[in-house]
Amino acid sequence: MSLLDLQELFVGLSRTWVGFLRDWDRSLRAGNYPETTRYNYLIAAAQLGRYLGESSPDPDADDAADDLCAVTRAHVEAFQASVIDTRSAPTALNKHKGLRPTRCRRPAGGARPASPPG
């Protein structure tokens, strides 16, 4: 049985986030990452996206919830602090490990990546 149900994992995320996470999953699969590692990375990023849209006190969080390229280090640190407050330090460490490889790369010229169809 597969751990990864991408449709369920992406509930509540913007189309831009969903497109990025699908691309990232494909890249991780191509790199032969184990399914458990892919799951941990993707769930950490999805939880960050939902945190930004639903729970973050930062006034810029709404922009980041819509556009992954607007996520700042402060957003990620606030998310990790909230995980420590609501769960545990080891859980926060796992989220940190999952979010470290995440990078938003804009196409040449700095334009926003196109939203995926559908």
Backbone hydrogen bonds, N-H to C=O, Kabsch-Sander energy under -0.5 kcal/mol:
donor,donor_aa,acceptor,acceptor_aa,energy
5,D,3,L,-0.8
6,L,4,L,-0.7
9,L,5,D,-2.5
10,F,6,L,-2.0
11,V,8,E,-1.1
13,L,10,F,-2.0
14,S,65,A,-0.7
18,V,14,S,-2.6
19,G,15,R,-2.5
20,F,16,T,-2.3
21,L,17,W,-2.9
22,R,18,V,-2.5
23,D,19,G,-2.2
24,W,20,F,-2.7
25,D,21,L,-2.6
26,R,22,R,-2.3
27,S,23,D,-2.3
28,L,24,W,-2.7
29,R,25,D,-2.7
30,A,26,R,-2.4
31,G,27,S,-1.6
32,N,29,R,-1.8
33,Y,28,L,-2.4
38,R,34,P,-2.4
39,Y,35,E,-2.8
40,N,36,T,-2.4
41,Y,37,T,-2.6
42,L,38,R,-2.9
43,I,39,Y,-2.8
44,A,40,N,-1.7
45,A,41,Y,-2.0
46,A,42,L,-2.6
47,Q,43,I,-2.6
48,L,44,A,-2.0
49,G,45,A,-2.4
50,R,46,A,-2.3
51,Y,47,Q,-2.6
52,L,48,L,-2.5
53,G,49,G,-1.5
54,E,50,R,-2.1
55,S,51,Y,-2.5
56,S,51,Y,-2.2
61,A,58,D,-1.6
64,A,60,D,-1.6
65,A,61,A,-2.4
66,D,62,D,-1.1
67,D,63,D,-2.3
70,A,67,D,-2.6
71,V,68,L,-1.7
76,V,72,T,-1.9
77,E,73,R,-2.8
78,A,74,A,-2.4
79,F,75,H,-2.2
80,Q,76,V,-2.5
81,A,77,E,-2.3
82,S,78,A,-2.1
83,V,79,F,-2.0
84,I,80,Q,-2.2
85,D,81,A,-2.3
86,T,82,S,-2.2
87,R,83,V,-2.7
92,A,88,S,-2.2
93,L,89,A,-2.4
94,N,90,P,-2.0
95,K,91,T,-2.1
96,H,92,A,-2.6
97,K,93,L,-2.6
98,G,94,N,-2.0
99,L,95,K,-2.0
100,R,96,H,-1.6
102,T,99,L,-1.5
105,R,103,R,-0.6
106,R,104,C,-0.6
110,G,107,P,-1.9
